[in-house]
Amino acid sequence: MHHAQTQLSRRAPAGHAHWQRGVDLTSRSDWRGAIEAFEHATREAPKDVVYWVNLANAYRRSGDTVQAVASAARALDLEPEHALALQITADCHLQAHRYADAVAVYERLERSGVRDCDLLVNHGAMLQALRRHTEAIGKFLEAAALKPDHVQAHAMMSTSFRDLGLKREAVECLKTVLALKPQNLQALSHESYEKRHICDWKDLDADVASLTQQLQTAPSGLARIATVFGLLSLPIDPALLLVAARGEALVPALAVTPLAPVAPAERMGARIRVGYLSYDFHEHPVSQLLVEVLEQRDRSQFDLVLYSHGPDDDSRVRHRLKAATDDFVDLRGLTDRQAAERIRGDRIDLLIDLQGHTRGQRLAILAQRPAPVQAAFLGYPGSTGADYIDYIVGDPLVTPIELAGHYSEKLAQLPLCFQPNGRWRPLPQPMTRQEAGLPDDAFVMCAFNHTYKILPEAFDAWCAVLREIPHAVLWLKETNGQLRSCVHAEAAARGVAPERIVFAQNVAFDAHFSRLALADVFVDTWPYNAHTTASDALWAGVPVVTLYQNSFASRVAASVLNAAGIAELAVETVDDYQRALLALASDPALLQTYRNHLQTQRMTLPLFDSQRYVREFEHLLARMVQRFRAGLPPDHLLASQP
């Protein structure tokens, strides 16, 4: 009897053998096998919390976040404050971009007494994604209090300060990051970008030199985030911008496994199925530019699916987008793998990314190759650097073939202008200059670009005109409350009094065009031009003077002006730029000629002819797909070719 009791006490717990097998399979990353083993263990011992947690983790690692959350929930039923089960649940919500659900789990973890720097930073990141920035900053500060040298806490805190309009505070956070990691390319590019939001140019030359040196010496094939979007507005060689873009595009690619390739024989239908992927299917310039094109598509030749992974603002433009499409798919709540599989299941022939390296991007979806042909368009003015994106849509001015070396993608050119425009903008209504805070008799130079695009070279030219033309004023958009002091200091250093600069506040969309029409000329920036804003100005009847260089972002306004019939206002040198402004300021008849052209020809200019654009755009999309169906690799599709 005594011997039997001893043997019983040594017997392994129920399910232990299956659990041990699952652990062994986990060590070999055999997640499907581990899931099967752990499921056996939970059936034999359904009240063993360890088995459920291991099963949840195996499901999570396999990519099945739904079953992972369900298994973790069983563990939490048994032990409501089990830290690892809560962490797995939060991570699954993060992977599926369910930020509010993740926040709820992090709050539960913290109530249970868990105090961990990384978890606090993740909690802050989820609050940040929900644009609850003040709360996010609180979490980052808690993390930094526990671990003052936690680089990510300071870096993430800078983003929330930025979005609250507190640019100086954002810069201070980034200075801390650089003190901790002096060669951090992302922090250096981000810091420079934030300083330019308030026109703080004191260290600009040194920043550009350091960024250039780091990009020149970057090892080939290095995956790292360089905040490449912030580099577009700096005087950096486009070849180096491509180096930064390649490194950034590689980060999501290394985290995923591509889906099986699609054979041309599988996609030989008469119709072409086109999908658009974007965070910005709401009240946003990308959607405003695109919606009329989608509404006028050839439904006999093209099926259209929009894949949205951004917020639903219930706006008029979002409802128009939904009405224009065959299917509108909300990808929120899906992991990148699940989203890619959904697109593959929809048999999309051509997937068009509207995001590139901008906020909200999900390049990890495209890195899995859900569609046989993938293209970049409209949302990001430069090469993505991604070998999983085949084409970039441009035109002969924005993406000339002689600059093809600046792009990882093949060039797909529209014949006139890549930017879609229609006649959807409201017409300017009567408004007085006094209502806009402008002098009645002034020559008004409007510079409504985001202030991070303004560099000293452009500001020098504007101030030179202000000194030459006593009745001229510069009209800037006040993008944040910390801008004025730097602008006034820079103007004073150039002999310009502060009253010669007028700041404009944000106004309602319709009022924007009425106010914009009060300007005499729109003065552009470089190397990052006005894009949608340039077309806005032309629609309002205001001529644009721009300077173009070799990058995509620096050539958009030239393309827009060409399509508006006033290509001569796009120049190549600063001297010519300044001369063009002085000519318009000193010759009212010349200025009126341009204004009359824009105002009287508004409804017939090619720039605003969406029907023409749709025909040309759909022909270009068909060429991309036809090459694939013919078994040919992607190649440059030039406007000069049939």
Secondary structure, 3 states (H helix, E strand, C coil): CHHHHHHHHHCCCCCHHHHHHHHHHHHCCCHHHHHHHHHHHHHHCCCCHHHHHHHHHHHHHHCCHHHHHHHHHHHHHHCCCCHHHHHHHHHHHHHCCCHHHHHHHHHHHHHCCCCCHHHHHHHHHHHHHCCCHHHHHHHHHHHHHHCCCCHHHHHHHHHHHHHCCCHHHHHHHHHHHHHHCCCCHHHHHHHHHHHHHCCCCCCHHHHHHHHHHHHHCCCCCCCCCCCHHHHCCCCCCHHHHHHHHHHHHHHHHHCCCCCCCCCHHHHCCCCEEEEEEECCCCCCHHHHHHHHHHHCCCCCCEEEEEEECCCCCCCHHHHHHHHHCCEEEECCCCCHHHHHHHHHHCCCCEEEECCCCCCCCCHHHHCCCCCCEEEECCCCCCCCCCCCCCEEEECCCCCCHHHHHHCCCEEEECCCCCCCCCCCCCCCCCCCCCCCCCCCCCEEEEECCCHHHCCHHHHHHHHHHHHHCCCEEEEEECCCCCCHHHHHHHHHHCCCCHHHEEEECCCCHHHHHHHHCCCCEEECCCCCCCCHHHHHHHHCCCCEEEECCCCCCCCHHHHHHHHCCCHHHEECCHHHHHHHHHHHHHCHHHHHHHHHHHHHCCCCCHHHCHHHHHHHHHHHHHHHHHHHHCCCCCCCECCCCC
